[in-house]
Amino acid sequence: MSSFRERNDRKPGKKQSFHRSGDARTEKGRAPAQKERSGGESSSRSPRSKPDADNFIWGRHPVLAALANPARRGMGRLMVSEDRALEIEQQNLNHGHRIEVVDSQQLTRILPPGAVHQGMVFKVQPLEGITLEELAEDANGVIVLLDQLTDTQNIGAIFRSALAFGARGIVVQDRHTPALAGALAKAAVGATERLACARVTNLSRALEKLADLGWRAVGMDGEAELTLEQALDNRPTVIVMGSEGDGVRRLVAEHCEVMAKIPMPGGFESLNVSNAAAIALYEAARAQARG
């Protein structure tokens, strides 16, 4: 069994161009933005359903990253508190999106319980991502493949680490992975808007395709014989991370060139999967740099 576990854990006199929104229920008649899923923001519905919550990004860093993402041009509904509206306008951060000033308590009501929005909410359709071929072309560097991870906090943290350590992108299985929005985007602190993601139907076939394109897969397994240092080199590498209960599944592991572990001399042989991914990405980046 794998040792890498997924934890279910106004300035005076300044002209303002933003719009003050009334009660959310008055917005039902507005046409949705391009490519945005239909549905109103009625404050009477709480908590919001999971699919509806997937249409939202909240928090200062995730929202600003989404606004700066060229793929979001002309999309979405930007709802912010008055102080955040001033910040966005003064720094010209809206990138063409109309600003709606909304009371902070109203923002809280339209989001899932416990969502820390920091006065910024962006209603959007989740990003579609890119194809595996686009992600893997000109084979070099590191890709992360997630084998049926479902915890939004862990996936978001892995996106953040992958971006920090220079990975090219992340591969996920479409039907088993949450949308890149909501709590996942909040945990990623904007990384989901800056790092490429490919959604595939079958991970084993994806690894076969990556192998054909010149990539070698290194699967993470706490009981493997080789350490990461021994398994990694400067070739194009796919780091394969498994889920909480099963680790890397057998059929996926069979498509890895090698399995590797993180040495744990402290005697506590279990790491959160996002922590393990950060260590693996650091080691992979070092191996790539060695040339």
BALOBA-1460 file (C-alpha; in Angstrom, 3 decimals):
// residues 291
<rec num="1" residu="m" x="0.000" y="0.000" z="0.000"/>
<rec num="2" residu="s" x="1.199" y="3.478" z="-0.770"/>
<rec num="3" residu="s" x="2.460" y="5.654" z="2.054"/>
<rec num="4" residu="f" x="1.270" y="8.796" z="0.314"/>
<rec num="5" residu="r" x="-2.145" y="9.576" z="1.666"/>
<rec num="6" residu="e" x="-4.825" y="11.996" z="0.558"/>
<rec num="7" residu="r" x="-6.155" y="13.997" z="3.519"/>
<rec num="8" residu="n" x="-9.852" y="14.814" z="3.722"/>
<rec num="9" residu="d" x="-8.706" y="17.747" z="5.333"/>
<rec num="10" residu="r" x="-13.346" y="55.379" z="-2.371"/>
<rec num="11" residu="k" x="-10.908" y="57.610" z="-2.847"/>
<rec num="12" residu="p" x="-12.548" y="61.124" z="-2.707"/>
<rec num="13" residu="g" x="-13.321" y="62.530" z="-6.138"/>
<rec num="14" residu="k" x="-12.237" y="59.407" z="-8.026"/>
<rec num="15" residu="k" x="-14.556" y="58.385" z="-10.852"/>
<rec num="16" residu="q" x="-15.841" y="54.861" z="-10.391"/>
<rec num="17" residu="s" x="-16.780" y="52.659" z="-13.332"/>
<rec num="18" residu="f" x="-18.140" y="49.710" z="-11.421"/>
<rec num="19" residu="h" x="-21.806" y="48.850" z="-10.975"/>
<rec num="20" residu="r" x="-23.526" y="48.408" z="-7.634"/>
<rec num="21" residu="s" x="-25.645" y="45.305" z="-7.651"/>
<rec num="22" residu="g" x="-28.989" y="45.163" z="-5.928"/>
<rec num="23" residu="d" x="-30.310" y="42.096" z="-4.157"/>
<rec num="24" residu="a" x="-29.142" y="38.997" z="-6.020"/>
<rec num="25" residu="r" x="-32.738" y="38.060" z="-6.777"/>
<rec num="26" residu="t" x="-33.068" y="41.128" z="-9.046"/>
<rec num="27" residu="e" x="-30.394" y="39.668" z="-11.341"/>
<rec num="28" residu="k" x="-32.459" y="36.746" z="-12.635"/>
<rec num="29" residu="g" x="-33.314" y="38.510" z="-15.859"/>
<rec num="30" residu="r" x="-29.703" y="39.129" z="-16.876"/>
<rec num="31" residu="a" x="-28.384" y="37.083" z="-19.772"/>
<rec num="32" residu="p" x="-25.511" y="34.810" z="-18.721"/>
<rec num="33" residu="a" x="-22.029" y="35.582" z="-19.999"/>
<rec num="34" residu="q" x="-20.657" y="33.685" z="-22.976"/>
<rec num="35" residu="k" x="-20.066" y="29.987" z="-22.228"/>
<rec num="36" residu="e" x="-21.367" y="30.439" z="-18.700"/>
<rec num="37" residu="r" x="-23.767" y="27.877" z="-17.330"/>
<rec num="38" residu="s" x="-27.291" y="29.148" z="-16.793"/>
<rec num="39" residu="g" x="-28.738" y="29.747" z="-13.343"/>
<rec num="40" residu="g" x="-29.407" y="32.706" z="-11.076"/>
<rec num="41" residu="e" x="-27.668" y="33.777" z="-7.883"/>
<rec num="42" residu="s" x="-30.712" y="33.612" z="-5.619"/>
<rec num="43" residu="s" x="-29.589" y="34.197" z="-2.041"/>
<rec num="44" residu="s" x="-32.455" y="32.019" z="-0.798"/>
<rec num="45" residu="r" x="-30.610" y="28.842" z="-1.787"/>
<rec num="46" residu="s" x="-28.088" y="27.763" z="0.832"/>
<rec num="47" residu="p" x="-26.045" y="25.673" z="0.762"/>
<rec num="48" residu="r" x="-25.467" y="25.709" z="-2.979"/>
<rec num="49" residu="s" x="-25.470" y="22.460" z="-4.925"/>
<rec num="50" residu="k" x="-22.073" y="21.018" z="-5.888"/>
<rec num="51" residu="p" x="-22.468" y="21.559" z="-9.669"/>
<rec num="52" residu="d" x="-23.533" y="25.168" z="-9.061"/>
<rec num="53" residu="a" x="-20.626" y="25.763" z="-6.668"/>
<rec num="54" residu="d" x="-18.273" y="24.595" z="-9.418"/>
<rec num="55" residu="n" x="-19.257" y="27.721" z="-11.365"/>
<rec num="56" residu="f" x="-17.604" y="29.999" z="-8.813"/>
<rec num="57" residu="i" x="-14.072" y="31.117" z="-8.027"/>
<rec num="58" residu="w" x="-13.558" y="33.010" z="-4.796"/>
<rec num="59" residu="g" x="-10.719" y="34.601" z="-2.849"/>
<rec num="60" residu="r" x="-8.379" y="37.428" z="-3.850"/>
<rec num="61" residu="h" x="-5.542" y="35.456" z="-5.462"/>
<rec num="62" residu="p" x="-7.729" y="32.940" z="-7.360"/>
<rec num="63" residu="v" x="-10.016" y="35.659" z="-8.718"/>
<rec num="64" residu="l" x="-7.173" y="37.955" z="-9.796"/>
<rec num="65" residu="a" x="-5.466" y="35.017" z="-11.512"/>
<rec num="66" residu="a" x="-8.699" y="34.166" z="-13.323"/>
<rec num="67" residu="l" x="-9.154" y="37.786" z="-14.431"/>
<rec num="68" residu="a" x="-5.600" y="37.780" z="-15.839"/>
<rec num="69" residu="n" x="-6.127" y="34.491" z="-17.697"/>
<rec num="70" residu="p" x="-6.604" y="35.176" z="-21.453"/>
<rec num="71" residu="a" x="-8.966" y="32.202" z="-21.629"/>
<rec num="72" residu="r" x="-11.380" y="34.128" z="-19.408"/>
<rec num="73" residu="r" x="-11.678" y="37.142" z="-21.719"/>
<rec num="74" residu="g" x="-15.310" y="38.142" z="-22.129"/>
<rec num="75" residu="m" x="-16.446" y="35.459" z="-19.698"/>
<rec num="76" residu="g" x="-17.883" y="35.513" z="-16.232"/>
<rec num="77" residu="r" x="-19.584" y="37.752" z="-13.724"/>
<rec num="78" residu="l" x="-17.315" y="39.634" z="-11.321"/>
<rec num="79" residu="m" x="-18.898" y="40.403" z="-7.943"/>
<rec num="80" residu="v" x="-16.801" y="42.175" z="-5.310"/>
<rec num="81" residu="s" x="-17.132" y="44.190" z="-2.126"/>
<rec num="82" residu="e" x="-16.674" y="47.959" z="-2.361"/>
<rec num="83" residu="d" x="-13.104" y="48.037" z="-1.068"/>
<rec num="84" residu="r" x="-12.077" y="45.281" z="-3.520"/>
<rec num="85" residu="a" x="-13.774" y="47.161" z="-6.370"/>
<rec num="86" residu="l" x="-11.617" y="50.182" z="-5.594"/>
<rec num="87" residu="e" x="-8.493" y="48.002" z="-5.525"/>
<rec num="88" residu="i" x="-9.336" y="46.414" z="-8.870"/>
<rec num="89" residu="e" x="-10.138" y="49.752" z="-10.527"/>
<rec num="90" residu="q" x="-7.108" y="51.595" z="-9.174"/>
<rec num="91" residu="q" x="-4.765" y="48.838" z="-10.359"/>
<rec num="92" residu="n" x="-6.684" y="48.187" z="-13.596"/>
<rec num="93" residu="l" x="-7.083" y="44.505" z="-12.740"/>
<rec num="94" residu="n" x="-10.535" y="43.844" z="-14.165"/>
<rec num="95" residu="h" x="-9.189" y="43.138" z="-17.696"/>
<rec num="96" residu="g" x="-12.406" y="44.189" z="-19.375"/>
<rec num="97" residu="h" x="-14.831" y="42.519" z="-16.982"/>
<rec num="98" residu="r" x="-17.588" y="44.699" z="-15.540"/>
<rec num="99" residu="i" x="-17.372" y="45.094" z="-11.777"/>
<rec num="100" residu="e" x="-20.499" y="44.597" z="-9.681"/>
<rec num="101" residu="v" x="-20.312" y="45.894" z="-6.117"/>
<rec num="102" residu="v" x="-22.069" y="43.429" z="-3.843"/>
<rec num="103" residu="d" x="-22.429" y="43.443" z="-0.064"/>
<rec num="104" residu="s" x="-19.978" y="41.050" z="1.582"/>
<rec num="105" residu="q" x="-22.748" y="39.172" z="3.381"/>
<rec num="106" residu="q" x="-24.525" y="38.630" z="0.084"/>
<rec num="107" residu="l" x="-21.333" y="37.167" z="-1.381"/>
<rec num="108" residu="t" x="-21.216" y="34.778" z="1.552"/>
<rec num="109" residu="r" x="-24.795" y="33.660" z="0.928"/>
<rec num="110" residu="i" x="-24.227" y="32.708" z="-2.715"/>
<rec num="111" residu="l" x="-21.210" y="30.513" z="-1.913"/>
<rec num="112" residu="p" x="-20.924" y="27.139" z="-0.159"/>
<rec num="113" residu="p" x="-20.756" y="27.264" z="3.654"/>
<rec num="114" residu="g" x="-17.295" y="28.133" z="4.932"/>
<rec num="115" residu="a" x="-16.038" y="29.675" z="1.680"/>
<rec num="116" residu="v" x="-13.555" y="32.468" z="2.494"/>
<rec num="117" residu="h" x="-14.143" y="34.888" z="-0.372"/>
<rec num="118" residu="q" x="-12.136" y="37.929" z="0.859"/>
<rec num="119" residu="g" x="-14.662" y="40.170" z="-0.874"/>
<rec num="120" residu="m" x="-14.103" y="38.709" z="-4.368"/>
<rec num="121" residu="v" x="-16.293" y="36.243" z="-6.267"/>
<rec num="122" residu="f" x="-16.106" y="35.386" z="-9.977"/>
<rec num="123" residu="k" x="-18.883" y="33.320" z="-11.572"/>
<rec num="124" residu="v" x="-17.441" y="31.421" z="-14.520"/>
<rec num="125" residu="q" x="-17.610" y="28.160" z="-16.387"/>
<rec num="126" residu="p" x="-14.769" y="25.770" z="-15.381"/>
<rec num="127" residu="l" x="-11.841" y="25.762" z="-17.787"/>
<rec num="128" residu="e" x="-11.866" y="23.062" z="-20.440"/>
<rec num="129" residu="g" x="-8.105" y="22.489" z="-20.361"/>
<rec num="130" residu="i" x="-5.902" y="21.294" z="-23.215"/>
<rec num="131" residu="t" x="-5.328" y="17.971" z="-24.952"/>
<rec num="132" residu="l" x="-2.740" y="15.465" z="-23.785"/>
<rec num="133" residu="e" x="-0.879" y="15.898" z="-27.066"/>
<rec num="134" residu="e" x="-0.674" y="19.663" z="-26.558"/>
<rec num="135" residu="l" x="0.644" y="19.201" z="-23.031"/>
<rec num="136" residu="a" x="3.243" y="16.605" z="-24.004"/>
<rec num="137" residu="e" x="4.557" y="17.992" z="-27.297"/>
<rec num="138" residu="d" x="8.298" y="18.710" z="-27.522"/>
<rec num="139" residu="a" x="8.959" y="16.259" z="-24.700"/>
<rec num="140" residu="n" x="10.945" y="17.876" z="-21.900"/>
<rec num="141" residu="g" x="10.497" y="18.675" z="-18.233"/>
<rec num="142" residu="v" x="7.992" y="17.219" z="-15.789"/>
<rec num="143" residu="i" x="4.285" y="16.388" z="-15.909"/>
<rec num="144" residu="v" x="2.195" y="15.266" z="-12.935"/>
<rec num="145" residu="l" x="-0.475" y="12.591" z="-13.402"/>
<rec num="146" residu="l" x="-3.085" y="12.171" z="-10.654"/>
<rec num="147" residu="d" x="-4.657" y="8.734" z="-10.331"/>
<rec num="148" residu="q" x="-8.214" y="9.338" z="-9.093"/>
<rec num="149" residu="l" x="-7.465" y="11.952" z="-6.458"/>
<rec num="150" residu="t" x="-10.706" y="13.599" z="-5.410"/>
<rec num="151" residu="d" x="-9.955" y="15.846" z="-2.414"/>
<rec num="152" residu="t" x="-10.099" y="19.469" z="-3.582"/>
<rec num="153" residu="q" x="-7.591" y="20.712" z="-0.997"/>
<rec num="154" residu="n" x="-4.977" y="18.170" z="-2.026"/>
<rec num="155" residu="i" x="-5.461" y="18.676" z="-5.753"/>
<rec num="156" residu="g" x="-5.297" y="22.456" z="-5.330"/>
<rec num="157" residu="a" x="-2.104" y="22.166" z="-3.290"/>
<rec num="158" residu="i" x="-0.550" y="19.913" z="-5.947"/>
<rec num="159" residu="f" x="-1.348" y="22.473" z="-8.642"/>
<rec num="160" residu="r" x="0.386" y="25.098" z="-6.498"/>
<rec num="161" residu="s" x="3.503" y="22.949" z="-6.012"/>
<rec num="162" residu="a" x="3.610" y="21.922" z="-9.669"/>
<rec num="163" residu="l" x="3.594" y="25.551" z="-10.747"/>
<rec num="164" residu="a" x="6.215" y="26.491" z="-8.134"/>
<rec num="165" residu="f" x="8.618" y="23.751" z="-9.266"/>
<rec num="166" residu="g" x="8.196" y="24.405" z="-12.985"/>
<rec num="167" residu="a" x="6.109" y="21.432" z="-14.077"/>
<rec num="168" residu="r" x="4.575" y="21.657" z="-17.553"/>
<rec num="169" residu="g" x="1.134" y="20.649" z="-16.399"/>
<rec num="170" residu="i" x="-1.133" y="18.105" z="-14.776"/>
<rec num="171" residu="v" x="-3.053" y="15.138" z="-16.197"/>
<rec num="172" residu="v" x="-6.265" y="14.015" z="-14.484"/>
<rec num="173" residu="q" x="-8.978" y="11.469" z="-15.178"/>
<rec num="174" residu="d" x="-12.042" y="13.369" z="-16.289"/>
<rec num="175" residu="r" x="-14.842" y="11.546" z="-14.505"/>
<rec num="176" residu="h" x="-13.026" y="11.260" z="-11.169"/>
<rec num="177" residu="t" x="-11.659" y="14.796" z="-10.804"/>
<rec num="178" residu="p" x="-13.458" y="17.905" z="-9.488"/>
<rec num="179" residu="a" x="-13.814" y="21.000" z="-11.655"/>
<rec num="180" residu="l" x="-10.935" y="23.482" z="-11.502"/>
<rec num="181" residu="a" x="-13.032" y="25.981" z="-9.567"/>
<rec num="182" residu="g" x="-14.578" y="26.371" z="-6.134"/>
<rec num="183" residu="a" x="-12.599" y="25.080" z="-3.163"/>
<rec num="184" residu="l" x="-9.999" y="23.506" z="-5.465"/>
<rec num="185" residu="a" x="-9.194" y="26.849" z="-7.106"/>
<rec num="186" residu="k" x="-9.060" y="28.507" z="-3.672"/>
<rec num="187" residu="a" x="-6.542" y="25.928" z="-2.429"/>
<rec num="188" residu="a" x="-4.478" y="26.382" z="-5.592"/>
<rec num="189" residu="v" x="-4.202" y="30.149" z="-4.958"/>
<rec num="190" residu="g" x="-4.435" y="30.916" z="-8.677"/>
<rec num="191" residu="a" x="-2.294" y="28.048" z="-9.991"/>
<rec num="192" residu="t" x="-5.219" y="26.426" z="-11.823"/>
<rec num="193" residu="e" x="-5.375" y="29.524" z="-14.049"/>
<rec num="194" residu="r" x="-1.652" y="29.443" z="-14.898"/>
<rec num="195" residu="l" x="-0.830" y="25.742" z="-15.188"/>
<rec num="196" residu="a" x="-1.992" y="23.573" z="-18.082"/>
<rec num="197" residu="c" x="-4.319" y="20.679" z="-17.314"/>
<rec num="198" residu="a" x="-5.316" y="17.786" z="-19.570"/>
<rec num="199" residu="r" x="-8.383" y="15.706" z="-18.752"/>
<rec num="200" residu="v" x="-8.314" y="12.189" z="-20.158"/>
<rec num="201" residu="t" x="-10.724" y="9.269" z="-20.143"/>
<rec num="202" residu="n" x="-8.244" y="6.488" z="-19.369"/>
<rec num="203" residu="l" x="-5.010" y="7.017" z="-17.445"/>
<rec num="204" residu="s" x="-3.335" y="3.812" z="-18.641"/>
<rec num="205" residu="r" x="-3.881" y="4.755" z="-22.268"/>
<rec num="206" residu="a" x="-2.672" y="8.273" z="-21.466"/>
<rec num="207" residu="l" x="0.578" y="6.835" z="-20.105"/>
<rec num="208" residu="e" x="0.951" y="4.710" z="-23.237"/>
<rec num="209" residu="k" x="0.546" y="7.818" z="-25.370"/>
<rec num="210" residu="l" x="3.041" y="9.735" z="-23.248"/>
<rec num="211" residu="a" x="5.544" y="6.897" z="-23.594"/>
<rec num="212" residu="d" x="5.134" y="7.036" z="-27.374"/>
<rec num="213" residu="l" x="5.873" y="10.770" z="-27.185"/>
<rec num="214" residu="g" x="9.115" y="10.208" z="-25.266"/>
<rec num="215" residu="w" x="8.037" y="10.454" z="-21.632"/>
<rec num="216" residu="r" x="8.954" y="8.014" z="-18.855"/>
<rec num="217" residu="a" x="6.566" y="7.501" z="-15.936"/>
<rec num="218" residu="v" x="7.725" y="7.293" z="-12.322"/>
<rec num="219" residu="g" x="5.001" y="6.082" z="-9.981"/>
<rec num="220" residu="m" x="5.007" y="6.901" z="-6.275"/>
<rec num="221" residu="d" x="4.764" y="3.938" z="-3.893"/>
<rec num="222" residu="g" x="5.913" y="3.922" z="-0.291"/>
<rec num="223" residu="e" x="6.903" y="0.252" z="-0.556"/>
<rec num="224" residu="a" x="8.998" y="0.595" z="-3.723"/>
<rec num="225" residu="e" x="12.610" y="-0.565" z="-3.684"/>
<rec num="226" residu="l" x="14.088" y="2.496" z="-5.378"/>
<rec num="227" residu="t" x="14.178" y="5.942" z="-3.849"/>
<rec num="228" residu="l" x="13.188" y="9.017" z="-5.829"/>
<rec num="229" residu="e" x="16.825" y="10.044" z="-6.135"/>
<rec num="230" residu="q" x="17.648" y="6.670" z="-7.656"/>
<rec num="231" residu="a" x="14.662" y="6.616" z="-10.000"/>
<rec num="232" residu="l" x="14.792" y="10.144" z="-11.394"/>
<rec num="233" residu="d" x="17.010" y="11.438" z="-14.181"/>
<rec num="234" residu="n" x="16.932" y="14.293" z="-16.661"/>
<rec num="235" residu="r" x="14.667" y="12.609" z="-19.195"/>
<rec num="236" residu="p" x="11.091" y="13.904" z="-19.703"/>
<rec num="237" residu="t" x="9.291" y="12.571" z="-16.633"/>
<rec num="238" residu="v" x="5.712" y="11.912" z="-15.583"/>
<rec num="239" residu="i" x="5.302" y="11.812" z="-11.802"/>
<rec num="240" residu="v" x="2.319" y="9.544" z="-11.015"/>
<rec num="241" residu="m" x="0.541" y="10.163" z="-7.700"/>
<rec num="242" residu="g" x="-2.069" y="7.772" z="-6.299"/>
<rec num="243" residu="s" x="-5.212" y="8.334" z="-4.271"/>
<rec num="244" residu="e" x="-5.747" y="8.033" z="-0.534"/>
<rec num="245" residu="g" x="-7.104" y="4.516" z="-0.219"/>
<rec num="246" residu="d" x="-5.477" y="2.657" z="-3.092"/>
<rec num="247" residu="g" x="-2.340" y="4.549" z="-4.000"/>
<rec num="248" residu="v" x="-1.404" y="4.118" z="-7.643"/>
<rec num="249" residu="r" x="-3.755" y="1.482" z="-9.028"/>
<rec num="250" residu="r" x="-2.299" y="-1.725" z="-10.440"/>
<rec num="251" residu="l" x="-3.072" y="-1.087" z="-14.121"/>
<rec num="252" residu="v" x="-1.681" y="2.424" z="-13.872"/>
<rec num="253" residu="a" x="1.432" y="1.193" z="-12.036"/>
<rec num="254" residu="e" x="2.003" y="-1.381" z="-14.811"/>
<rec num="255" residu="h" x="2.356" y="1.518" z="-17.245"/>
<rec num="256" residu="c" x="5.045" y="3.180" z="-15.127"/>
<rec num="257" residu="e" x="8.659" y="2.524" z="-16.055"/>
<rec num="258" residu="v" x="9.607" y="2.456" z="-12.394"/>
<rec num="259" residu="m" x="8.075" y="2.876" z="-8.942"/>
<rec num="260" residu="a" x="9.826" y="5.010" z="-6.333"/>
<rec num="261" residu="k" x="9.520" y="5.983" z="-2.688"/>
<rec num="262" residu="i" x="10.422" y="8.914" z="-0.489"/>
<rec num="263" residu="p" x="12.838" y="7.740" z="2.224"/>
<rec num="264" residu="m" x="11.435" y="8.437" z="5.686"/>
<rec num="265" residu="p" x="14.113" y="7.806" z="8.310"/>
<rec num="266" residu="g" x="11.994" y="9.409" z="11.023"/>
<rec num="267" residu="g" x="9.937" y="6.259" z="11.367"/>
<rec num="268" residu="f" x="6.586" y="7.883" z="10.529"/>
<rec num="269" residu="e" x="5.758" y="6.309" z="7.211"/>
<rec num="270" residu="s" x="2.778" y="8.257" z="5.979"/>
<rec num="271" residu="l" x="2.667" y="11.569" z="4.109"/>
<rec num="272" residu="n" x="-0.248" y="13.597" z="2.871"/>
<rec num="273" residu="v" x="-0.386" y="13.164" z="-0.921"/>
<rec num="274" residu="s" x="0.067" y="16.876" z="-1.581"/>
<rec num="275" residu="n" x="3.184" y="16.933" z="0.627"/>
<rec num="276" residu="a" x="4.547" y="13.867" z="-1.127"/>
<rec num="277" residu="a" x="3.875" y="15.481" z="-4.501"/>
<rec num="278" residu="a" x="5.777" y="18.607" z="-3.455"/>
<rec num="279" residu="i" x="8.798" y="16.511" z="-2.449"/>
<rec num="280" residu="a" x="8.638" y="14.508" z="-5.688"/>
<rec num="281" residu="l" x="8.405" y="17.682" z="-7.770"/>
<rec num="282" residu="y" x="11.382" y="19.194" z="-5.964"/>
<rec num="283" residu="e" x="13.474" y="16.091" z="-6.573"/>
<rec num="284" residu="a" x="12.344" y="15.908" z="-10.201"/>
<rec num="285" residu="a" x="13.281" y="19.550" z="-10.757"/>
<rec num="286" residu="r" x="16.747" y="18.865" z="-9.304"/>
<rec num="287" residu="a" x="17.173" y="15.849" z="-11.568"/>
<rec num="288" residu="q" x="16.167" y="17.892" z="-14.619"/>
<rec num="289" residu="a" x="18.632" y="20.621" z="-13.701"/>
<rec num="290" residu="r" x="21.495" y="18.166" z="-13.509"/>
<rec num="291" residu="g" x="21.190" y="17.850" z="-17.296"/>
